[in-house]
């Protein structure tokens, strides 16, 4: 059960962190999404954890019928259907993060394209890893998610930088100085 709860915690936590980040940079009040995204993250955790429990039950049943419990567990766990809520939550919150964040349109679209590419690499290699068991696929999985976080870091920092420049120019206008908004 350790790998099951590891996966549930990792992907559920990843979905929750991504959702909270998206809600944090939302330009206007997020409305019902404030409840939907965190709930979907919890659903992600439960889906993966309960699928792991089901696979353990399949292995126990196989052991009582004198078949191979390892094979029964491996066959059950390799079906990544339980990951769908996590992957959907990650995808939706990634799109919201970049399209609802307060930034220029070109920066939003460039960052979104890079983020979706990184997320696709992470999710694709993760599904392949689960289906095949090839351990070397941990490298592109981790690399895809690291790339996603790096793109998000640059995007969020640019929001903070633009907001600081805006606040500074607003203060200068109040004091009678006329400087361009973005230098």
N, C-alpha and C positions, 0 to 999 in steps of 0.2 A: 504493500500500500504506500510505501514511501515515495516511489516515483509518481504515483497518482496524485498525492497531495502536493508534491513538489510542482507538478504540472498545473494543478488547479490553482495553487498559490501564485505561481509565476504568471500564468496567462490571465487569471482573474485580477491580480495586482497590476499587471501591465495595462489591462483594459480600464481599470479604475483610475490609475495615474493619468492615462491619456485622456479620459473623460474629464477629470478634474482640471487638467491643464487647458483643455478646450473651453470649459466653462469659465476658467479664470481669465482668459484673454478675449472672451466674448464682448463685442463692442456695445451691444445693447442688452437689456434683460433677456435671459435665455428662455423664459417662460416654462413650458412643460418639460423641456429638455433638461432642466435642472433636476428633475426627478427620474426621467427615463434613463439617462446615461449611467448614473451610479447604480440604478436597479439592474440594468443590463449587465453591468460588471459583476454584480453579486450573482446573477443568473449564470454568468460564465463560469464562476468558481463552482457553483453547485452542479452544473452540467458535467464538468470534467470530473469532479469528485465522485458524483453518483455513478458515472460510467465506470470509474475505477472499481467501485464497490460491486457493480454488476459483473465486471470481468473477474473479480475474485470469486464471486459466487459460481461463475461458469467453471473456473478452475477447480473449485471444491467439488462440484458436481462431476467433473471429469475424473477426479481422483476416486470418487466412490464407484464409478463405472469401469475402473481399471484401464482408463486411457491416460494419455499424457496431460497432466494439468498445465505444464508449461506451454504446451502447444495450444491448449484451449485459451489460456490467458493471452498469449501472444496474438492469436487470431482475433480475439475480442477487442483488444486494446488498439490494434492497428487500424481500426475503422475510425477516422477522425471526426465523426459526426458530432461528438460532444464538444468539439472545439469551435463549431460554427457560431454560437453566441459570442464567444471571445473575439473571433476574427471579424464578425460583423460590427461589434462594438468598437473595436480598434479602427476599422475602416471609416465608420460614421464619425467618430470623434476626431479622427485625423482630418477628414474633409472639413468639419466644422472649425477645427483649430485654425486652419489656414484661410478659410473663406469668411469666417466671422471675426477674425482678429483685425485689429485696427492697424492697417498697413496699406501701402500702395498696391494697386491691383497687380502690377507686374511682379512685385515681390511675392504677393500671395500665390500667383499662378506658378512661378518658378519654384517656389518652396514646396507647393503642393505636388508638383510633378516629381521632384526629387524624393519627397517623403513617400509618395505612393510607390515609387520604384523600390525604395528601401524596404517598405512594409511588404511589398510583394515578394521580395527576395527572402525576407524573414519568415513570412507565412508559408511560402512555397517550400522552402527547404525544411521547415518545421514539419509540414505534412509529409514530405518525403522521408524525413527521419523517422517519424512515427510509423509509417507504412513499411519501411525497409529495415529499420534498425541500424543503418549505416552510421556509425558514430562520428565519422568525419563531417557529417552534415551539421554538426553543432557549430562549426566555424562559419558557414554562410548564414546560419540562423542568427547567431550572435552578431555577426557583422551587419546583417540587415537591420536588426533592431538598434544596434549602436549607431548606424548611419541615420536612422529615423530620429533618434534622440539628438544627434548632432545637428541635423537640419532644423529640428524644433528649437534647439538652443539658439542658433543663429537668428531664427525668425523672431523668437520672443525677445532677444536682446535688441533687435532692430526696432521692435515696438517700443521698448523702454527708451531707447536712444531718440526715436522720433518724438516721443512724448516729452522728453526732457528738453529737446530743441524747441518744441512748441511752447512749453511753459516759459522758457527763457525769452523767446521772442515776444510772448504776450506781456511779460514783465517789462521788457524794453519799450514796447509800444505804450504801456501805461506811464513810463517815465519820459516819454517824448522822443525816443530814438526810433528811427525807421531803418531796420535791417531786414534783409530778406528772411523769409520763414525758414528755409532749409539752405544751409551753406554747404 
